[in-house]
């Protein structure tokens, strides 16, 4: 087992056993230590090889949602790849994270690329209003972040996102689907485990996530078929997100007849929710 994986399993156990007050500091410590260990193992300095949960194809999917008059927030910006790629398309983009090594690399990346309309700030996903005030952004993004938040913190995060969005603004969340899980390091180190043992504290489904988003005030849900992220030649078509819930309902039946692998191409979560005026 690689060193960073050992560190992740240790901190994941501590996060699961902690209360909310303890997690406020433990998140930063955990992700800083794992980020440091993972970066030591990198063999390339090319940002295209250090994208973490995002990718060139995913950025291409998100780009049409951006406008030059928008102020955008990316929660959990990691090493800054998405902020770098989307900055030319918006008025301002702000990236937040809790990992000190990731924050440093993100700032260095944006500086080296001459990006002047982006900021990288230290902030957790549950402290957005205190950091930025209410109705501060037109668009909020989170890519492979929501699953890392404890269930209680995830709900607090959704309320915070709703607060910092302007009326008519949208929240776009990309996160693994629990029906395909575990999708964290568990699937590599312990392939027979049916539950996440690493940093994925809160894998969810489209149906459950939409219910939580609706509970804090969001509406008008749309999604993109995950299959398009695996085959770049396919177009990104936004469609009513309720279709994702229907696909999830088929998963058990497909798995029963040995075709569950097919659902992996349809059950990822790329969900857009709107804060209605």
N, C-alpha and C positions, 0 to 999 in steps of 0.2 A: 504494500500500500504506500502510495506517495505521501510525503510529509504533510503537504497541504491538506490531503484528505483526512489524515489522522487528526489534524488540528480542527478541521471542520466538524468531524463527528463529536469531538470533545465539546466544542462550543455549542453545537446543536443540542446536545443533551442538557447543557447548562441553561440554554435559552428556553427549552421546553419546561424546565423545572423552576424557572424564575417567575417572579410577579412582574406586573407592568412597570413599577418604579425601578426595579433592578434592570429590566430590559432597556431602559432609556440610555444607560451607559454601556450595557453589555453588547448591544448591537455594534456600536462603534469599535469596541475592543475586538470583537469576534471577526468582523469583516476586515479590519485593518490587518490583523494577524494572518488571516487566510490569504488576503490580497498580496501581502508581502511574500509569503511562501510561494504562491503561484507565480508571481512575477520573477522570482529567482529561477524558475524552471523555463521561462520563455527563451526561445532561441532566436527570435526575430524582433527587431525594433520597429518593423513596418506596422503602422496603425491598422492596416487591413487584416493583419494577423492577430490583433489584440482587441477584438471587438466585443468580447464577452457574449452577452445574450442577443446583441443586435447583429445586423449584417447589411451588406449593400442592398440586397433584395428587399429587406424589411424597410430600410430607409426610403427606397423607391416607392413602397406602398404608402408610407406616411407623408411623403413630400407633397402630394396633391392636396392634402388637408391644410397646408401652410399657406399664408398670404403675407405679403410684404408689410401690411399694416398691423400684424399680430405680435403680441408679446406671449412667448411660449415658455412653459416650465417643463423640464424633464426631471422627474423624481427618480433617483437612483441612476445617475448619469454614467456611473462607472468610469471608464478611462476617457470619456469625452467624445467617442466616435459619432454618436448621433447628433450631438450639439455641433460638432465640426461640419457635418454634412448638411444639416438643415439651416445653419446660420445664414447662408446667402439668400434663403427664401423667406426670412421673417425680419421684422423690425428689431427684435431682441429675443435671445433665448437664454434662459437661466437653467443651469444644471445643478442639482444637489445630490449629495451622497454623504455617507458616514464613514467611508473607508479613507483614511489619511493617504495611503499610497495611491489609491485610485484618483483622489482629488488632485494630488501633485502631478500625476501623469496627464490628467485631463487639462490642467492649466498649462502645462508645458506644450501639449499638442496644439491647443488653440493659439498660444503665443507663437509657436514656430510656424504656424500656417497663416499668421497675420490676421486672425479673426478678431475684430474689434467690437462686435455687437453681441458678445456672449460673456456670461459670468459663470464661474464655478464656485459654489458656496457649500459649506458644511451645514447640513440640516437633515433631520429624519423625516420620514413620511407622515409623522403624526404631529408635526410642529410647524405646519406651513402657514397657518393664519398668523401665528405669533411672529413669524419671520417676514411675511410679505403683506399682511393685511388682507382685507376682504376684496373680492372682485378685482384682483390684480392681473389676471391672465386671461387670454382668449382661448388658449389651448393648453391642456396638461397631458403629458405623456408619461407612461411608466412601462418599461420593457424588461420583462423577467425580474420584476421586483415584488409584485403583490404576493407571490407564493412564499417569499422570505419573511413575511410579517406574521407574527402570531395572530391567530384568529381575532382576538380582542383588538389588537393593534391595527389589523386590516380594516375593521369596521370604523375605527377612529380615523384612519387614513382616508377612507371614502368621504367621511364628513368634512375633513379638512380640504380635500380636493374640491368638493362642492362649494365650500366657503370662498376659496381663492379664485374660483372661476367667475368671469363676468356672465350675466344673463345671456343665454344664447351660445355660450362657450361649450366646448366639448372635452371630455376626458377619454383618452384612448389608452386602453390597458392591454398589454400582451403578456400572457401567463400560460403555463402548461395546464392541460386538462387532467384532472385527477384520474379520469377513466383510463388514461394512458400511462399512469404512474406506477411506481415512483419514477420521477424524471430527474432527481438530483443525483449526486454521486453514489447514492445507494444502489442504483441500477447497474453500476459498474463493479462495485466492490462486493455487494451482497445481492446478486441477481435474483435470488429466490425470495427476497423480502417483498411483502405486499404493502409495506408502509414506509414512508420516508424516514430515514435516520439522519440525514444531513440537514442542510439549511432550508429545505423546503418545509416550512412549518404549516403551510396553509394552501395546499393545492386544492383547487375548486373545480366547478363545472360552469359552463355558460349559464345554465338555468339558475344555479345558486348565486353566481356573481350578479346576474341581472336582478335577482330578488333583493340582494343587499344594496345595489345601486339605486333601485327604485325606492327602497326604504328611506334613503337619505335625501331623495328628491329628484334623482335623475329620471329621464324618460327618453323616448325615441332612440331605441337601440338598433345598431346595425353592425355588421360583421363582414369579414373577408374570409373566403374559403382557405383554410391552412394549406391545401394542396398547392396553391399558387406559390408558396414560399419554397417548395421543393422542386418545382419545375418553372424556372424563370420565363419560359416562353408563354406560359398561361397568363392571361390578363387578370388584373386585380379588379374584381367586381364586388362592390358593397351591396349587401342584400339584407333583408330583415333578419335580425338576430334570433328571432323565435325559431327559425329553421335549424339553428344549432341545437336548440333544445330537443327538437324532433329527432335529429341525428343521434343525440345522446341516448334517447329512449330506445333506439335500435341496437345500441352497443351490446347489451346483455344477450340479445338473441343471436347476433353475429358471432359473439364469443362462444356461445353454446354449440354452434355448429362448426366451430373451428375457423371462422373468418374474422375474428376480432381484429386481426392485423389491419384489415381494410379500414377500420374506423379511425386508425391513427392518422390517416390522411385527411380526415374530416373533423376531428374533435379538438384541435388546438383552439386557443382562445385569442382572438384579435377583435376586441369589442370596442365600439364607440358609443358613448352615452352623452346625451345633451342635457345641459342645464337650461330648462325652458324659462323664458322671461316671466 
